[in-house]
């Protein structure tokens, strides 16, 4: 606690006046450059640059987006514990940087389809936090009028969460086929977790996408566990970026500090 007397105020004012020109002369950085971990590549001769530059505005925007997602998920988790959210409630906590990073590279014509951890993606694709939470609690103000719940939210170029493990991957190939057929120039990002990576339909989607040269990016978000089963116990090959065999792959570590971490393939 600081107590100011009338005799101290002029002295403090004089000190501040002396410091003001110094503050005005300080030049604050408008961007920052980072060296990131090298990528592991599959059927690629070279990968993205390991030196990246981010502007101050973009960095603040990305941080705000991650914070928004984490706060949405924290609120959703609390509502679920209070039994206000009924049914399933799969949170994206710890994987915020995956979504924010991918969304930053999106163009207007690009699309995304994912599994059932989609509260954060719903927000990034245009929904407000109130619409997300309203959907979770079955209210008409939700993104699909309260009828979809945790796993079935949709929006423009956002083909939602899907409750069947791995089912979104062939659907994503279908969205990519539509983009190619219509000539939109768009790319579909089909997201799935390490738990869905062993599904037969995932490999069928790989095959069709390669045969027809579809504009589809298959993204495996490996958070280490398929619900309660570790990836080492469920997969004989945990190098998921090589799983496409004839499809080029890339391994990326997402350092989601202070939120958590995950690996994207």
C-alpha distance (Angstrom), angle and dihedral (degrees) to the residues before:
residue distance angle dihedral
X1 . . .
X2 3.84 . .
X3 3.78 121.7 .
X4 3.82 117.0 -161.9
X5 3.77 121.6 -156.9
X6 3.79 123.9 -160.2
X7 3.80 90.0 -108.6
X8 3.82 92.3 57.1
X9 3.81 97.4 49.7
X10 3.86 96.8 75.1
X11 3.81 91.0 48.4
X12 3.82 91.6 51.2
X13 3.81 90.5 46.8
X14 3.80 91.1 52.7
X15 3.80 91.5 49.2
X16 3.81 91.9 50.7
X17 3.79 91.4 48.9
X18 3.80 90.0 53.7
X19 3.83 92.0 49.6
X20 3.81 96.5 45.8
X21 3.84 96.1 78.5
X22 3.82 88.9 49.9
X23 3.82 91.8 53.2
X24 3.80 91.6 48.3
X25 3.80 91.5 52.4
X26 3.78 94.5 52.9
X27 3.79 112.5 107.0
X28 3.79 112.8 -146.4
X29 3.81 118.8 -151.0
X30 3.79 114.7 -104.1
X31 3.81 95.3 -164.1
X32 3.79 142.0 15.3
X33 3.81 133.9 -146.6
X34 3.80 123.6 -145.4
X35 3.80 136.5 -172.7
X36 3.79 110.0 -138.6
X37 3.79 132.9 -165.5
X38 3.81 115.8 -78.3
X39 3.78 116.4 -99.7
X40 3.78 124.2 -118.8
X41 3.78 110.7 -128.9
X42 3.80 135.2 -154.2
X43 3.81 118.5 -163.6
X44 3.80 90.0 -14.7
X45 3.81 125.7 113.7
X46 3.80 93.8 -157.0
X47 3.77 137.4 11.6
X48 3.79 137.2 -156.5
X49 3.79 119.9 -56.3
X50 3.79 115.7 -81.7
X51 3.80 90.2 -144.7
X52 3.79 115.2 74.9
X53 3.79 134.0 178.4
X54 3.79 124.7 -153.5
X55 3.78 127.1 -172.2
X56 3.78 122.6 -128.6
X57 3.82 91.7 -113.9
X58 3.81 93.3 50.3
X59 3.80 93.0 45.7
X60 3.81 91.9 52.4
X61 3.80 90.8 45.9
X62 3.82 92.8 50.7
X63 3.80 91.5 47.7
X64 3.80 91.9 49.5
X65 3.80 91.0 49.9
X66 3.80 92.0 51.4
X67 3.79 90.9 47.4
X68 3.80 91.2 49.4
X69 3.81 91.1 51.6
X70 3.80 92.8 47.6
X71 3.81 92.0 49.2
X72 3.80 91.5 47.5
X73 3.80 89.5 51.9
X74 3.79 92.9 45.8
X75 3.80 89.9 52.0
X76 3.82 90.7 45.8
X77 3.80 91.5 50.8
X78 3.79 91.8 50.4
X79 3.81 92.0 47.8
X80 3.80 89.5 50.2
X81 3.80 92.0 51.8
X82 3.80 89.1 50.1
X83 3.84 88.6 52.4
X84 3.80 91.5 -119.7
X85 3.82 88.7 117.5
X86 3.80 107.9 59.6
X87 3.79 128.5 -160.9
X88 3.78 120.3 9.7
X89 3.79 125.4 -3.0
X90 3.81 116.0 -178.0
X91 3.80 113.5 -176.6
X92 3.83 128.9 -149.4
X93 3.80 94.9 -152.4
X94 3.79 111.1 147.3
X95 3.80 94.7 21.4
X96 3.80 99.1 72.9
X97 3.81 94.4 114.1
X98 3.81 91.4 57.4
X99 3.79 92.6 60.6
X100 3.80 96.3 38.4
X101 3.80 92.2 49.0
X102 3.80 94.1 49.1
X103 3.79 93.2 44.2
X104 3.81 90.5 53.2
X105 3.81 88.7 62.9
X106 3.82 95.1 47.7
X107 3.77 122.1 115.2
X108 3.79 122.7 -153.5
X109 3.81 92.6 -97.4
X110 3.82 96.1 48.4
X111 3.80 122.1 101.7
X112 3.78 140.8 -164.4
X113 3.78 137.5 -151.1
X114 3.78 123.6 -175.6
X115 3.79 145.3 169.6
X116 3.79 123.3 -100.5
X117 3.82 103.7 -58.6
X118 3.78 93.1 83.7
X119 3.82 108.3 126.1
X120 3.81 90.1 103.1
X121 3.79 94.1 44.2
X122 3.80 90.3 50.2
X123 3.80 89.1 56.5
X124 3.81 93.3 45.9
X125 3.81 91.5 50.0
X126 3.78 93.2 57.6
X127 3.80 111.1 -75.6
X128 3.79 120.5 123.9
X129 3.82 120.8 -122.4
X130 3.82 87.9 -112.2
X131 3.81 90.7 55.5
X132 3.81 91.0 50.1
X133 3.81 94.2 49.3
X134 3.81 91.6 42.3
X135 3.80 89.1 54.6
X136 3.79 91.0 50.3
X137 3.78 91.1 52.9
X138 3.82 94.6 46.1
X139 3.79 97.6 -110.7
X140 3.79 126.6 150.3
X141 3.80 90.0 -121.0
X142 3.81 89.3 68.4
X143 3.79 123.4 113.4
X144 3.85 90.0 -100.2
X145 3.81 95.9 25.2
X146 3.78 94.5 -91.9
X147 3.80 95.1 -64.2
X148 3.80 99.4 105.6
X149 3.78 105.1 51.2
X150 3.78 124.5 -171.2
X151 3.80 99.1 -27.3
X152 3.81 103.9 38.1
X153 3.78 112.4 59.8
X154 3.79 122.1 136.8
X155 3.79 142.4 -178.3
X156 3.78 143.2 156.7
X157 3.82 108.5 -36.7
X158 3.80 86.9 -7.0
X159 3.78 112.4 111.0
X160 3.69 92.8 -172.3
X161 3.72 140.7 -135.9
X162 3.79 119.8 -41.8
X163 3.77 124.3 -150.6
X164 3.81 97.9 -153.7
X165 3.80 110.4 86.0
X166 3.80 109.9 -109.3
X167 3.81 95.0 -5.7
X168 3.80 92.8 116.1
X169 3.82 92.5 64.3
X170 3.84 98.2 70.7
X171 3.80 88.3 38.6
X172 3.79 87.7 55.9
X173 3.80 89.5 52.4
X174 3.79 86.7 52.6
X175 3.80 91.8 51.9
X176 3.81 88.3 50.8
X177 3.82 89.9 50.1
X178 3.80 89.6 53.3
X179 3.82 90.9 50.3
X180 3.81 90.6 51.4
X181 3.81 93.0 45.2
X182 3.81 93.2 48.8
X183 3.79 92.9 42.7
X184 3.80 95.3 -128.4
X185 3.80 93.4 142.9
X186 3.79 88.8 -132.1
X187 3.79 128.0 143.8
X188 3.81 124.2 -145.0
X189 3.80 119.6 -141.5
X190 3.82 108.6 -151.0
X191 3.80 109.0 -163.8
X192 3.79 126.8 -163.5
X193 3.78 137.7 156.1
X194 3.79 132.9 -114.7
X195 3.81 88.2 -100.4
X196 3.81 91.9 61.6
X197 3.80 94.1 44.1
X198 3.81 92.9 92.5
X199 3.80 94.9 54.6
X200 3.81 114.0 120.0
X201 3.79 92.3 -136.3
X202 3.81 89.4 61.0
X203 3.80 91.3 60.9
X204 3.80 91.5 44.0
X205 3.81 88.2 54.8
X206 3.82 90.0 50.2
X207 3.79 89.9 53.1
X208 3.80 96.0 48.8
X209 3.79 92.7 44.0
X210 3.80 91.1 53.7
X211 3.81 94.2 43.3
X212 3.81 92.3 52.3
X213 3.83 96.4 32.1
X214 3.79 91.8 -125.3
X215 3.83 120.9 -170.2
X216 3.80 93.3 -117.6
X217 3.81 130.2 133.5
X218 3.80 112.3 -157.3
X219 3.80 108.9 -151.6
X220 3.80 121.7 -167.3
X221 3.80 110.5 -164.1
X222 3.78 103.8 -158.5
X223 3.79 110.6 -165.5
X224 3.79 91.0 166.2
X225 3.79 98.7 -104.8
X226 3.79 137.5 66.7
X227 3.81 94.5 -148.2
X228 3.82 97.8 -59.8
X229 3.82 99.8 -14.0
X230 3.80 119.8 91.1
X231 3.79 118.5 -129.8
X232 3.82 90.6 -118.6
X233 3.80 90.4 60.2
X234 3.80 96.0 45.6
X235 3.82 104.0 39.7
X236 3.80 131.3 50.2
X237 3.82 88.7 -159.9
X238 3.80 114.5 42.3
X239 3.82 93.6 174.4
X240 3.77 89.2 98.6
X241 3.78 94.0 174.9
X242 3.84 88.4 68.9
X243 3.80 94.8 48.9
X244 3.82 93.3 92.8
X245 3.82 88.5 68.0
X246 3.83 97.3 -170.1
X247 3.84 92.6 29.5
X248 3.82 118.1 84.1
X249 3.79 113.8 -113.9
X250 3.78 140.1 -167.2
X251 3.81 132.8 -160.1
X252 3.81 118.0 -141.9
X253 3.80 128.5 179.8
X254 3.80 113.2 -147.9
X255 3.80 111.4 -152.8
X256 3.78 98.5 -160.5
X257 3.82 95.2 -178.3
X258 2.99 124.5 -160.3
X259 3.79 89.8 12.1
X260 3.82 103.6 53.3
X261 3.78 137.5 -91.4
X262 3.76 142.5 -92.1
X263 3.79 139.5 166.3
X264 3.79 124.4 -118.3
X265 3.81 124.6 -157.0
